[in-house]
Amino acid sequence: VEKTVARASAVGEGRGSVRESQDNPALAPMLYPDGPQGNPVDIPTYLVENRIIFIGGKIDDTLAAKVVASILALQSLDPEKDIKIYLNSPAGQFYHVMAILDFMSMCPCDIATVGFGAVMGAPSLILMSGTKGKRYAMKNSRVVLQKPQAGLQGSADECNIQAREANRNMQVAWEIMTRCTGLDLEAVQAEMDRDNFLNPEEAVKMGVIDAVIE
């Protein structure tokens, strides 16, 4: 048994409807962009078809691979049309975030970024790395600048190796923020020295984003 629960108005032309199964609410809702008699499309697929990529939760290897695959597919379909990345991420493993940034930088499309909820730590580098002029945050979101996290364990020699790698990652994060914000290195180091919670207006002033979505 199915019922219409909402109208699709946020994306596309708003002609379709979203349906969920009462018998199995664990199933993903289906979108009917051509009306109730049309072919069903799951919501994640519909968003990607509209060149929207969602990053929600901690960025791990699985999520990073999905984001990279989506970027590659969308640039292949149309290398001149914008891609939109929506971010709500409380954390991210540094190397997996760098994987996403590498493919963002080589993508010929403009990439708009939109932060909502909380964008904390390494994922904030994705937010600020969008195409300049197309980096946004929702009015009640928070952007948190942090040093890359490091957990040292093992022998003294192994801890020294891990410490060197942590320092290298911190240098990379500084370089990215310097390039994206226009701040000098000393200012970037000061801003990222401790957890730095920014509201959207402060993020605009710092050059992390370009505008606030009201």
Backbone as ProteinMPNN parsed JSONL, in Angstrom:
{"seq_chain_A": "VEKTVARASAVGEGRGSVRESQDNPALAPMLYPDGPQGNPVDIPTYLVENRIIFIGGKIDDTLAAKVVASILALQSLDPEKDIKIYLNSPAGQFYHVMAILDFMSMCPCDIATVGFGAVMGAPSLILMSGTKGKRYAMKNSRVVLQKPQAGLQGSADECNIQAREANRNMQVAWEIMTRCTGLDLEAVQAEMDRDNFLNPEEAVKMGVIDAVIE", "coords_chain_A": {"N_chain_A": [[0.865, -1.183, 0.0], [0.619, 2.151, -0.888], [1.195, 5.618, -0.395], [0.892, 9.083, -1.171], [3.192, 11.317, 0.128], [4.457, 13.754, 0.008], [5.028, 16.636, -1.994], [7.192, 17.06, -4.773], [9.037, 19.675, -4.708], [11.382, 21.015, -4.141], [13.422, 20.268, -5.818], [13.85, 20.182, -9.306], [10.914, 20.414, -11.413], [8.729, 20.17, -9.826], [6.599, 18.524, -10.466], [6.152, 15.956, -9.734], [5.75, 13.307, -7.263], [6.543, 12.133, -3.951], [6.853, 8.893, -2.667], [6.302, 6.476, -0.119], [6.553, 3.191, 1.295], [4.016, 1.799, 3.192], [3.972, -0.757, 4.158], [6.612, -1.475, 4.423], [8.481, 0.575, 5.906], [11.213, 0.929, 6.001], [12.241, 0.954, 3.496], [13.689, 3.03, 0.963], [12.217, 6.173, 0.159], [10.431, 6.718, -2.911], [10.616, 8.689, -5.845], [8.396, 10.19, -8.114], [8.874, 11.66, -10.827], [7.45, 12.204, -13.163], [4.826, 12.178, -12.443], [2.175, 10.218, -10.833], [1.784, 7.999, -12.519], [4.159, 7.629, -13.764], [7.588, 6.435, -14.195], [9.242, 5.17, -11.311], [11.822, 6.757, -9.334], [14.573, 6.512, -7.192], [15.33, 8.749, -4.48], [18.123, 9.579, -3.974], [19.279, 8.947, -6.507], [17.801, 10.627, -8.179], [18.616, 13.136, -7.251], [21.363, 13.117, -7.938], [21.087, 12.988, -10.7], [20.24, 15.541, -11.099], [22.546, 16.837, -10.65], [23.422, 17.116, -8.02], [25.241, 16.488, -5.131], [25.297, 14.868, -2.083], [26.935, 15.121, 1.011], [26.933, 13.606, 3.896], [27.408, 13.003, 7.339], [30.324, 11.359, 8.805], [33.261, 11.536, 6.857], [34.456, 8.857, 5.28], [36.342, 6.132, 3.754], [34.49, 4.827, 2.093], [32.385, 6.705, 1.672], [33.893, 8.765, 0.496], [34.702, 7.51, -1.888], [32.228, 7.244, -3.175], [31.53, 9.934, -3.567], [33.631, 10.825, -5.226], [33.181, 9.136, -7.432], [30.697, 10.12, -8.254], [31.37, 12.758, -8.998], [33.112, 12.25, -11.171], [31.336, 10.951, -12.937], [29.4, 12.959, -13.409], [30.918, 15.047, -14.539], [31.648, 13.822, -16.857], [29.192, 13.52, -18.153], [28.403, 16.176, -18.606], [30.677, 18.5, -19.081], [30.595, 21.229, -18.662], [28.561, 22.128, -17.103], [27.404, 23.178, -13.891], [28.258, 21.527, -10.782], [26.773, 20.659, -7.71], [27.579, 20.525, -4.326], [26.412, 19.464, -1.274], [26.979, 19.868, 2.118], [27.068, 18.344, 5.268], [28.719, 17.574, 7.719], [30.318, 16.15, 10.468], [32.929, 15.356, 10.787], [35.961, 14.026, 9.291], [38.136, 11.693, 7.781], [41.429, 12.604, 7.149], [42.91, 11.891, 4.793], [40.951, 10.838, 3.107], [39.322, 13.039, 2.704], [41.174, 14.579, 1.296], [41.303, 13.086, -1.042], [38.81, 13.614, -2.22], [39.119, 16.382, -2.625], [41.222, 16.418, -4.484], [39.978, 15.445, -6.809], [37.995, 17.348, -7.12], [39.557, 19.564, -7.777], [40.593, 18.886, -10.269], [38.374, 18.701, -11.824], [36.547, 19.893, -14.598], [34.171, 21.262, -14.364], [32.408, 23.982, -12.771], [32.162, 23.948, -9.26], [29.776, 24.221, -6.928], [29.444, 24.78, -3.464], [27.62, 23.992, -0.54], [27.1, 24.544, 2.768], [25.456, 23.056, 5.524], [23.815, 22.536, 8.681], [26.372, 21.253, 10.481], [29.692, 21.76, 9.611], [32.621, 20.398, 10.085], [36.054, 20.48, 10.965], [38.244, 18.652, 8.832], [36.336, 18.335, 6.639], [35.548, 20.999, 6.281], [37.421, 22.027, 4.588], [36.619, 21.114, 2.113], [34.263, 22.577, 1.776], [35.263, 25.233, 1.589], [36.742, 24.976, -0.691], [35.205, 25.053, -2.936], [34.112, 26.495, -6.092], [35.067, 29.838, -6.378], [32.881, 32.413, -5.425], [30.747, 30.784, -5.491], [30.328, 29.513, -3.097], [28.598, 28.593, -0.293], [26.603, 28.896, 2.746], [24.044, 27.713, 4.918], [21.817, 29.709, 6.942], [21.729, 28.993, 9.66], [23.835, 27.319, 10.048], [27.031, 25.917, 11.115], [30.489, 26.418, 10.862], [33.452, 24.79, 11.492], [36.745, 25.256, 12.149], [39.605, 23.272, 12.329], [42.67, 21.755, 13.454], [44.206, 19.05, 11.617], [43.483, 15.839, 12.937], [45.396, 13.698, 15.091], [46.436, 10.588, 16.292], [48.697, 9.192, 18.336], [50.486, 6.182, 18.63], [52.156, 3.152, 19.663], [55.651, 2.254, 19.377], [58.39, 4.455, 20.435], [59.792, 5.295, 18.154], [57.881, 4.823, 16.154], [55.897, 6.623, 16.968], [57.25, 9.027, 16.492], [57.411, 8.953, 13.7], [54.667, 9.06, 13.053], [54.075, 11.547, 14.133], [55.534, 13.246, 12.447], [54.128, 12.84, 10.075], [51.631, 13.858, 10.837], [52.296, 16.551, 11.184], [52.942, 17.147, 8.553], [50.403, 16.854, 7.341], [49.081, 18.953, 8.598], [50.437, 21.14, 7.509], [49.593, 20.913, 4.843], [46.831, 21.404, 5.14], [46.93, 24.069, 6.025], [47.992, 25.293, 3.718], [45.927, 24.864, 1.858], [43.805, 26.344, 3.01], [44.943, 28.888, 2.984], [45.135, 29.363, 0.229], [42.424, 29.253, -0.5], [41.088, 31.22, 0.996], [42.547, 33.562, 0.887], [43.864, 34.604, 3.023], [46.904, 35.324, 4.84], [49.653, 33.099, 5.676], [50.348, 33.198, 8.403], [48.024, 34.236, 9.586], [46.204, 32.201, 8.97], [47.294, 30.058, 10.422], [46.857, 31.004, 13.012], [44.049, 31.063, 13.076], [43.41, 28.37, 12.898], [44.541, 27.232, 15.082], [43.263, 26.389, 17.395], [40.079, 24.739, 18.079], [37.778, 26.389, 16.11], [34.905, 27.961, 16.022], [32.652, 29.087, 13.654], [30.083, 31.311, 12.708], [27.859, 31.708, 9.842], [28.153, 34.355, 8.842], [30.608, 35.155, 9.919], [32.209, 33.3, 8.623], [31.963, 34.171, 5.997], [33.235, 36.666, 6.195], [35.828, 35.827, 6.757], [36.487, 34.613, 4.406], [35.975, 31.984, 3.92], [33.54, 31.123, 2.898], [31.292, 32.487, 0.395], [28.745, 33.62, 0.525], [25.654, 33.841, 2.412], [22.876, 31.71, 2.677], [19.688, 32.658, 3.071]], "CA_chain_A": [[0.0, 0.0, 0.0], [1.452, 3.331, -0.997], [0.483, 6.887, -0.306], [1.685, 10.27, -1.478], [3.498, 11.986, 1.391], [4.965, 15.111, -0.183], [5.216, 17.058, -3.367], [8.586, 17.343, -5.094], [9.115, 21.079, -5.078], [12.711, 21.568, -3.896], [14.285, 19.957, -6.939], [13.116, 19.932, -10.527], [9.793, 21.276, -11.736], [7.665, 20.007, -8.851], [5.468, 17.838, -11.079], [6.021, 14.586, -9.251], [5.435, 13.081, -5.867], [7.39, 11.197, -3.225], [6.04, 7.85, -2.065], [6.956, 5.503, 0.735], [5.734, 2.004, 1.51], [3.523, 1.608, 4.562], [4.288, -2.115, 4.558], [8.035, -1.55, 4.76], [8.975, 1.954, 5.972], [12.668, 0.975, 5.892], [12.598, 1.175, 2.103], [13.886, 4.43, 0.594], [11.095, 6.742, -0.597], [10.605, 6.804, -4.355], [10.135, 9.92, -6.452], [7.744, 10.003, -9.41], [9.006, 12.984, -11.445], [6.472, 12.375, -14.236], [3.493, 11.945, -11.922], [1.943, 8.884, -10.25], [1.816, 6.938, -13.514], [5.489, 7.564, -14.367], [8.554, 5.484, -13.644], [9.788, 5.635, -10.035], [13.265, 6.983, -9.211], [14.904, 6.759, -5.788], [15.696, 10.15, -4.282], [19.54, 9.831, -4.248], [19.524, 8.94, -7.952], [17.197, 11.833, -8.747], [19.473, 14.269, -6.912], [22.568, 13.059, -8.766], [20.692, 13.358, -12.056], [20.153, 16.994, -11.085], [23.917, 17.309, -10.392], [23.546, 17.425, -6.602], [25.918, 15.454, -4.352], [25.18, 15.079, -0.642], [27.931, 14.547, 1.902], [26.38, 13.631, 5.242], [28.113, 12.105, 8.243], [31.779, 11.353, 8.757], [33.797, 11.163, 5.551], [35.358, 7.713, 5.332], [36.747, 5.706, 2.419], [33.31, 4.49, 1.302], [31.718, 7.939, 1.265], [34.779, 9.474, -0.427], [34.636, 6.834, -3.187], [30.947, 7.579, -3.805], [31.583, 11.331, -4.0], [34.529, 10.883, -6.377], [32.496, 8.508, -8.564], [29.658, 11.041, -8.72], [32.032, 13.86, -9.701], [33.588, 11.746, -12.456], [30.191, 10.688, -13.802], [28.737, 14.206, -13.784], [31.754, 15.801, -15.461], [31.599, 13.116, -18.137], [27.905, 13.805, -18.777], [28.404, 17.573, -19.069], [31.839, 19.133, -18.448], [30.433, 22.674, -18.551], [27.458, 22.439, -16.193], [27.807, 23.184, -12.48], [27.957, 20.465, -9.82], [26.495, 21.216, -6.39], [27.874, 19.63, -3.214], [25.817, 19.871, -0.005], [27.8, 19.298, 3.187], [26.676, 18.348, 6.68], [29.666, 16.538, 8.139], [30.982, 16.513, 11.718], [34.33, 14.912, 10.82], [36.39, 13.324, 8.095], [39.525, 11.242, 7.777], [42.127, 13.612, 6.341], [43.303, 11.394, 3.472], [39.757, 10.676, 2.281], [38.95, 14.394, 2.305], [42.109, 14.998, 0.25], [40.926, 12.406, -2.275], [37.723, 14.398, -2.812], [39.662, 17.665, -3.077], [42.005, 16.197, -5.704], [39.085, 15.325, -7.959], [37.359, 18.651, -7.299], [40.486, 20.489, -8.426], [40.798, 18.502, -11.661], [37.091, 18.692, -12.516], [36.376, 21.1, -15.407], [32.93, 21.942, -13.985], [32.346, 24.754, -11.541], [31.562, 23.174, -8.166], [29.201, 25.034, -5.86], [29.369, 24.072, -2.184], [26.632, 24.545, 0.396], [27.197, 23.964, 4.099], [24.277, 23.138, 6.381], [24.083, 21.793, 9.915], [27.73, 21.52, 10.959], [30.8, 21.327, 8.754], [33.646, 20.483, 11.114], [37.36, 19.881, 10.718], [38.708, 18.478, 7.453], [35.305, 18.639, 5.646], [35.464, 22.437, 5.994], [38.3, 22.297, 3.449], [35.799, 20.894, 0.921], [33.361, 23.722, 1.668], [35.976, 26.423, 1.127], [37.405, 24.7, -1.97], [34.29, 25.221, -4.06], [34.425, 27.589, -7.012], [34.881, 31.125, -5.716], [31.63, 33.029, -5.81], [29.69, 29.772, -5.428], [30.476, 28.812, -1.824], [27.506, 29.11, 0.518], [26.212, 28.189, 3.968], [22.714, 28.061, 5.415], [21.941, 30.753, 7.957], [21.908, 28.435, 11.004], [24.921, 26.337, 10.039], [28.29, 26.262, 11.789], [31.729, 25.938, 10.238], [34.442, 24.654, 12.561], [38.109, 25.064, 11.674], [40.376, 22.458, 13.268], [43.867, 21.082, 12.963], [44.035, 17.609, 11.373], [43.633, 15.056, 14.16], [46.436, 12.667, 15.069], [46.515, 9.749, 17.478], [49.999, 8.531, 18.31], [50.573, 4.947, 19.395], [53.252, 2.291, 19.252], [56.961, 2.554, 19.955], [58.816, 5.845, 20.316], [60.111, 5.562, 16.751], [56.618, 4.893, 15.403], [55.254, 7.894, 17.337], [57.957, 10.091, 15.772], [56.974, 8.885, 12.299], [53.295, 9.538, 12.996], [54.096, 12.989, 14.404], [55.985, 13.91, 11.219], [53.03, 12.804, 9.116], [50.617, 14.79, 11.321], [52.772, 17.9, 10.861], [52.799, 17.301, 7.096], [48.983, 17.072, 7.066], [48.742, 20.292, 9.05], [50.964, 22.062, 6.5], [48.706, 20.831, 3.679], [45.592, 22.109, 5.491], [47.24, 25.501, 6.013], [48.158, 25.735, 2.331], [44.611, 24.893, 1.218], [43.036, 27.466, 3.534], [45.574, 30.108, 2.489], [44.744, 29.52, -1.176], [40.976, 29.427, -0.658], [40.576, 32.388, 1.703], [43.346, 34.753, 0.643], [44.579, 34.998, 4.24], [48.308, 34.924, 4.836], [49.907, 31.868, 6.426], [50.329, 33.465, 9.843], [46.624, 34.377, 9.992], [45.594, 30.876, 8.891], [47.793, 29.284, 11.561], [46.179, 31.496, 14.212], [42.634, 30.686, 13.023], [43.264, 26.92, 13.03], [45.344, 26.761, 16.205], [42.328, 25.696, 18.282], [38.753, 24.644, 17.472], [37.322, 27.743, 15.808], [33.517, 27.876, 15.581], [32.269, 30.264, 12.885], [28.756, 31.392, 12.128], [28.031, 31.977, 8.408], [28.645, 35.707, 8.588], [32.046, 35.143, 10.205], [32.844, 32.526, 7.561], [32.05, 35.063, 4.829], [34.251, 37.681, 6.49], [37.131, 35.193, 6.705], [36.737, 34.129, 3.062], [35.721, 30.552, 3.843], [32.42, 31.041, 1.97], [31.048, 33.75, -0.289], [27.45, 34.197, 0.84], [24.775, 33.096, 3.304], [21.543, 31.45, 2.128], [18.68, 32.995, 4.081]], "C_chain_A": [[0.89, 1.217, 0.0], [0.588, 4.571, -0.837], [1.431, 8.01, -0.654], [1.923, 11.025, -0.181], [4.015, 13.398, 1.201], [5.039, 15.408, -1.659], [6.668, 17.412, -3.608], [8.679, 18.769, -5.586], [10.508, 21.66, -4.932], [13.629, 21.368, -5.076], [13.425, 19.706, -8.154], [11.921, 20.845, -10.642], [8.624, 21.117, -10.762], [6.454, 19.286, -9.397], [5.194, 16.496, -10.425], [5.635, 14.51, -7.793], [6.416, 12.094, -5.28], [6.494, 10.176, -2.55], [6.885, 6.946, -1.183], [5.996, 4.334, 0.966], [5.311, 1.916, 2.964], [3.871, 0.209, 5.067], [5.738, -2.249, 5.009], [8.626, -0.146, 4.783], [10.492, 2.054, 5.899], [13.119, 1.203, 4.457], [12.739, 2.669, 1.828], [12.664, 4.947, -0.15], [11.446, 6.837, -2.076], [9.97, 8.088, -4.87], [9.555, 9.596, -7.823], [7.767, 11.339, -10.153], [7.999, 13.259, -12.544], [5.048, 12.112, -13.767], [3.304, 10.512, -11.465], [2.042, 7.744, -11.243], [3.195, 6.767, -14.147], [6.377, 6.523, -13.709], [9.131, 6.023, -12.338], [11.31, 5.778, -10.083], [13.554, 7.199, -7.735], [15.504, 8.151, -5.654], [17.191, 10.405, -4.494], [19.871, 9.862, -5.743], [18.984, 10.201, -8.598], [18.062, 13.065, -8.467], [20.733, 14.28, -7.77], [22.246, 13.432, -10.21], [20.547, 14.868, -12.191], [21.457, 17.635, -10.623], [24.087, 17.805, -8.958], [24.177, 16.233, -5.893], [25.776, 15.814, -2.876], [26.332, 14.398, 0.083], [27.39, 14.71, 3.32], [27.086, 12.617, 6.117], [29.619, 12.207, 8.077], [32.27, 10.872, 7.399], [34.826, 10.053, 5.735], [35.684, 7.279, 3.908], [35.546, 5.407, 1.526], [32.609, 5.742, 0.786], [32.571, 8.71, 0.263], [34.725, 8.849, -1.817], [33.336, 7.173, -3.905], [30.952, 9.011, -4.331], [32.462, 11.465, -5.243], [33.853, 10.273, -7.608], [31.42, 9.43, -9.13], [30.264, 12.207, -9.488], [32.482, 13.421, -11.087], [32.432, 11.525, -13.431], [29.567, 11.991, -14.3], [29.591, 15.03, -14.738], [31.791, 15.14, -16.834], [30.302, 13.42, -18.883], [27.85, 15.223, -19.337], [29.542, 18.316, -18.379], [31.71, 20.641, -18.237], [29.349, 23.082, -17.558], [27.901, 22.296, -14.746], [27.425, 21.887, -11.767], [27.754, 21.128, -8.463], [26.758, 20.165, -5.31], [27.285, 20.231, -1.932], [26.528, 19.116, 1.118], [27.145, 19.448, 4.552], [27.504, 17.244, 7.333], [30.405, 16.964, 9.404], [32.453, 16.129, 11.778], [34.666, 14.24, 9.497], [37.845, 12.916, 8.217], [40.296, 12.064, 6.746], [42.426, 13.116, 4.933], [42.093, 11.226, 2.554], [39.216, 12.032, 1.837], [39.872, 14.882, 1.189], [41.787, 14.325, -1.086], [39.809, 13.168, -2.985], [38.249, 15.711, -3.369], [40.478, 17.514, -4.36], [41.103, 16.146, -6.93], [38.274, 16.598, -8.176], [38.262, 19.589, -8.084], [40.708, 20.163, -9.896], [39.517, 18.515, -12.48], [36.921, 19.982, -13.32], [35.12, 21.886, -15.05], [33.179, 22.892, -12.817], [31.653, 23.901, -10.494], [31.088, 24.138, -7.087], [29.116, 24.19, -4.596], [28.385, 24.792, -1.264], [26.774, 23.814, 1.726], [25.885, 24.117, 4.851], [24.525, 22.259, 7.6], [25.444, 22.197, 10.462], [28.731, 20.956, 9.964], [32.065, 21.513, 9.583], [34.941, 19.812, 10.69], [37.694, 19.794, 9.244], [37.605, 18.728, 6.416], [35.15, 20.128, 5.347], [36.379, 22.822, 4.833], [37.562, 22.066, 2.133], [34.89, 22.096, 0.698], [34.076, 24.93, 1.076], [36.646, 26.229, -0.226], [36.467, 24.729, -3.161], [34.726, 26.385, -4.933], [34.129, 28.923, -6.339], [33.688, 31.853, -6.317], [30.456, 32.083, -5.713], [29.813, 28.917, -4.166], [29.494, 29.425, -0.828], [27.374, 28.322, 1.826], [24.813, 28.635, 4.346], [22.859, 28.926, 6.664], [22.178, 30.21, 9.362], [23.015, 27.385, 11.074], [26.114, 26.842, 10.847], [29.439, 25.648, 11.004], [32.797, 25.929, 11.327], [35.802, 24.357, 11.937], [38.892, 24.323, 12.746], [41.678, 22.015, 12.616], [43.521, 19.64, 12.602], [44.331, 16.817, 12.646], [44.707, 13.988, 13.994], [46.399, 11.909, 16.387], [47.799, 8.935, 17.429], [49.964, 7.276, 19.168], [51.709, 4.098, 18.847], [54.538, 2.682, 19.95], [57.298, 4.031, 19.78], [59.133, 6.205, 18.874], [58.842, 5.696, 15.911], [55.869, 6.186, 15.71], [55.916, 9.067, 16.622], [57.542, 10.124, 14.309], [55.568, 9.453, 12.144], [53.224, 11.04, 13.237], [54.543, 13.766, 13.172], [54.865, 13.943, 10.179], [51.913, 13.759, 9.532], [51.016, 16.232, 11.019], [52.66, 18.18, 9.368], [51.351, 17.584, 6.725], [48.545, 18.474, 7.482], [49.235, 21.34, 8.053], [50.072, 22.083, 5.262], [47.416, 21.592, 3.946], [45.81, 23.614, 5.49], [47.325, 26.034, 4.583], [46.808, 25.839, 1.615], [43.818, 26.101, 1.702], [43.628, 28.795, 3.067], [45.14, 30.39, 1.052], [43.263, 29.866, -1.315], [40.458, 30.725, -0.057], [41.311, 33.68, 1.371], [44.045, 35.272, 1.884], [46.041, 34.601, 4.134], [48.501, 33.746, 5.786], [49.824, 32.094, 7.93], [48.899, 33.581, 10.359], [45.919, 33.02, 9.989], [46.021, 30.014, 10.08], [47.081, 29.702, 12.845], [44.717, 31.042, 14.238], [42.431, 29.198, 13.27], [44.002, 26.357, 14.243], [44.509, 25.976, 17.215], [40.995, 25.562, 17.55], [38.162, 26.05, 17.329], [35.916, 27.658, 15.2], [33.121, 29.185, 14.902], [30.792, 30.197, 12.537], [28.92, 31.784, 10.659], [28.586, 33.363, 8.093], [30.152, 35.803, 8.845], [32.81, 34.371, 9.135], [32.977, 33.348, 6.292], [33.175, 36.074, 5.026], [35.657, 37.091, 6.37], [37.482, 34.701, 5.298], [36.563, 32.633, 2.897], [34.567, 30.268, 2.88], [32.201, 32.424, 1.369], [29.731, 34.403, 0.089], [26.669, 33.264, 1.758], [23.428, 32.929, 2.62], [20.529, 31.675, 3.236], [17.427, 32.143, 3.915]], "O_chain_A": [[1.819, 1.309, 0.802], [-0.61, 4.551, -1.118], [2.64, 7.897, -0.452], [0.974, 11.343, 0.535], [4.014, 14.177, 2.155], [5.104, 14.492, -2.478], [7.313, 18.004, -2.743], [8.425, 19.042, -6.76], [10.805, 22.694, -5.53], [14.514, 22.187, -5.326], [12.371, 19.079, -8.046], [11.897, 21.923, -10.049], [7.636, 21.845, -10.859], [5.366, 19.424, -8.839], [4.095, 15.959, -10.561], [5.248, 15.5, -7.173], [7.044, 11.317, -5.999], [5.492, 10.536, -1.931], [8.051, 6.688, -1.48], [4.78, 4.481, 0.845], [6.15, 1.953, 3.864], [4.045, 0.01, 6.269], [6.045, -3.056, 5.887], [9.212, 0.29, 3.792], [11.022, 3.155, 5.749], [14.259, 1.603, 4.224], [12.001, 3.48, 2.387], [12.122, 4.245, -1.004], [12.607, 7.014, -2.443], [8.92, 8.516, -4.389], [10.136, 8.833, -8.594], [6.783, 12.077, -10.117], [7.712, 14.419, -12.839], [4.16, 11.854, -14.58], [4.179, 9.673, -11.683], [2.354, 6.619, -10.851], [3.393, 5.873, -14.97], [5.963, 5.824, -12.784], [9.475, 7.202, -12.257], [11.996, 5.026, -10.775], [12.864, 7.981, -7.081], [16.109, 8.67, -6.591], [17.523, 11.389, -5.155], [20.651, 10.701, -6.192], [19.633, 10.784, -9.467], [18.223, 13.929, -9.329], [21.131, 15.33, -8.274], [23.034, 14.109, -10.87], [20.713, 15.413, -13.282], [21.489, 18.809, -10.253], [24.797, 18.778, -8.704], [23.709, 15.103, -6.031], [26.097, 16.93, -2.469], [26.663, 13.246, -0.195], [27.39, 15.809, 3.874], [27.338, 11.491, 5.687], [30.122, 13.03, 7.313], [31.743, 9.901, 6.856], [35.914, 10.271, 6.269], [35.341, 7.98, 2.955], [35.577, 5.701, 0.331], [32.278, 5.831, -0.396], [32.046, 9.251, -0.711], [34.704, 9.566, -2.817], [33.339, 7.371, -5.12], [30.436, 9.275, -5.417], [32.086, 12.138, -6.203], [33.942, 10.829, -8.702], [31.25, 9.514, -10.346], [29.731, 12.607, -10.523], [32.263, 14.131, -12.068], [32.534, 11.869, -14.608], [29.243, 12.112, -15.481], [29.057, 15.653, -15.655], [31.948, 15.815, -17.852], [30.307, 13.562, -20.106], [27.311, 15.443, -20.421], [29.405, 18.723, -17.225], [32.619, 21.267, -17.691], [29.234, 24.258, -17.213], [28.679, 21.402, -14.412], [26.427, 21.243, -12.091], [28.482, 22.055, -8.107], [26.229, 19.056, -5.371], [27.614, 21.355, -1.553], [26.66, 17.893, 1.077], [26.723, 20.538, 4.938], [27.039, 16.114, 7.478], [31.046, 18.015, 9.424], [33.158, 16.523, 12.707], [33.786, 13.928, 8.694], [38.682, 13.683, 8.691], [39.86, 12.201, 5.603], [42.216, 13.851, 3.968], [42.2, 11.45, 1.348], [38.709, 12.164, 0.724], [39.415, 15.524, 0.243], [41.977, 14.925, -2.144], [39.852, 13.35, -4.202], [37.869, 16.112, -4.469], [40.43, 18.384, -5.229], [41.419, 16.731, -7.966], [37.901, 16.898, -9.31], [37.796, 20.324, -8.954], [40.982, 21.061, -10.692], [39.561, 18.359, -13.7], [37.131, 21.067, -12.777], [35.013, 23.062, -15.398], [34.046, 22.645, -11.979], [30.677, 23.212, -10.791], [31.893, 24.787, -6.419], [28.755, 23.015, -4.655], [28.327, 26.021, -1.218], [26.587, 22.599, 1.794], [25.269, 25.183, 4.822], [25.348, 21.345, 7.556], [25.646, 23.345, 10.86], [28.618, 19.808, 9.533], [32.534, 22.636, 9.768], [34.932, 18.716, 10.128], [37.459, 20.737, 8.489], [37.911, 19.3, 5.37], [34.671, 20.491, 4.273], [36.144, 23.83, 4.166], [37.841, 22.741, 1.142], [34.757, 22.581, -0.426], [33.558, 25.578, 0.167], [37.074, 27.2, -0.849], [36.889, 24.457, -4.285], [35.603, 27.163, -4.558], [33.045, 29.111, -5.787], [33.508, 31.903, -7.533], [29.304, 32.499, -5.834], [29.446, 27.742, -4.167], [29.547, 30.623, -0.551], [27.947, 27.245, 1.989], [24.435, 29.786, 4.126], [23.88, 28.886, 7.351], [22.775, 30.903, 10.186], [23.114, 26.648, 12.055], [26.198, 28.015, 11.209], [29.363, 24.508, 10.545], [33.018, 26.936, 12.001], [35.984, 23.332, 11.279], [38.856, 24.688, 13.921], [41.777, 21.912, 11.393], [42.628, 19.057, 13.216], [45.308, 17.089, 13.344], [44.903, 13.445, 12.907], [46.339, 12.507, 17.461], [47.958, 8.078, 16.56], [49.472, 7.3, 20.297], [52.166, 4.295, 17.721], [54.522, 3.355, 20.98], [56.601, 4.764, 19.079], [58.786, 7.293, 18.415], [58.745, 6.58, 15.059], [55.271, 6.782, 14.814], [55.235, 9.997, 16.192], [57.344, 11.198, 13.74], [55.301, 10.228, 11.226], [52.411, 11.731, 12.623], [53.995, 14.829, 12.879], [54.676, 14.945, 9.489], [51.308, 14.406, 8.677], [50.172, 17.045, 10.641], [52.329, 19.292, 8.957], [51.083, 18.45, 5.893], [47.736, 19.106, 6.803], [48.536, 22.316, 7.78], [49.822, 23.146, 4.695], [46.95, 22.342, 3.088], [44.96, 24.359, 5.003], [46.79, 27.101, 4.278], [46.571, 26.781, 0.859], [43.219, 26.809, 0.892], [42.883, 29.733, 2.783], [44.818, 31.527, 0.706], [42.893, 30.684, -2.157], [39.479, 31.279, -0.554], [40.767, 34.769, 1.55], [44.751, 36.278, 1.816], [46.383, 33.655, 3.424], [47.627, 33.435, 6.595], [49.28, 31.258, 8.651], [48.587, 33.086, 11.442], [45.133, 32.721, 10.888], [45.195, 29.32, 10.674], [46.74, 28.856, 13.671], [44.2, 30.679, 15.294], [41.393, 28.797, 13.796], [44.079, 25.14, 14.413], [44.991, 25.016, 17.817], [40.793, 26.196, 16.514], [38.061, 26.797, 18.302], [35.754, 27.327, 14.025], [33.236, 30.259, 15.493], [30.298, 29.15, 12.118], [30.021, 32.161, 10.257], [29.396, 33.52, 7.179], [30.88, 36.448, 8.09], [33.928, 34.742, 8.778], [33.979, 33.245, 5.584], [33.974, 36.305, 4.118], [36.579, 37.778, 5.93], [38.644, 34.402, 5.022], [36.947, 32.065, 1.874], [34.607, 29.291, 2.132], [32.833, 33.4, 1.771], [29.602, 35.623, -0.014], [26.968, 32.076, 1.873], [22.893, 33.879, 2.049], [20.522, 30.951, 4.232], [16.474, 32.291, 4.68]]}, "name": "protein", "num_of_chains": 1, "seq": "VEKTVARASAVGEGRGSVRESQDNPALAPMLYPDGPQGNPVDIPTYLVENRIIFIGGKIDDTLAAKVVASILALQSLDPEKDIKIYLNSPAGQFYHVMAILDFMSMCPCDIATVGFGAVMGAPSLILMSGTKGKRYAMKNSRVVLQKPQAGLQGSADECNIQAREANRNMQVAWEIMTRCTGLDLEAVQAEMDRDNFLNPEEAVKMGVIDAVIE"}
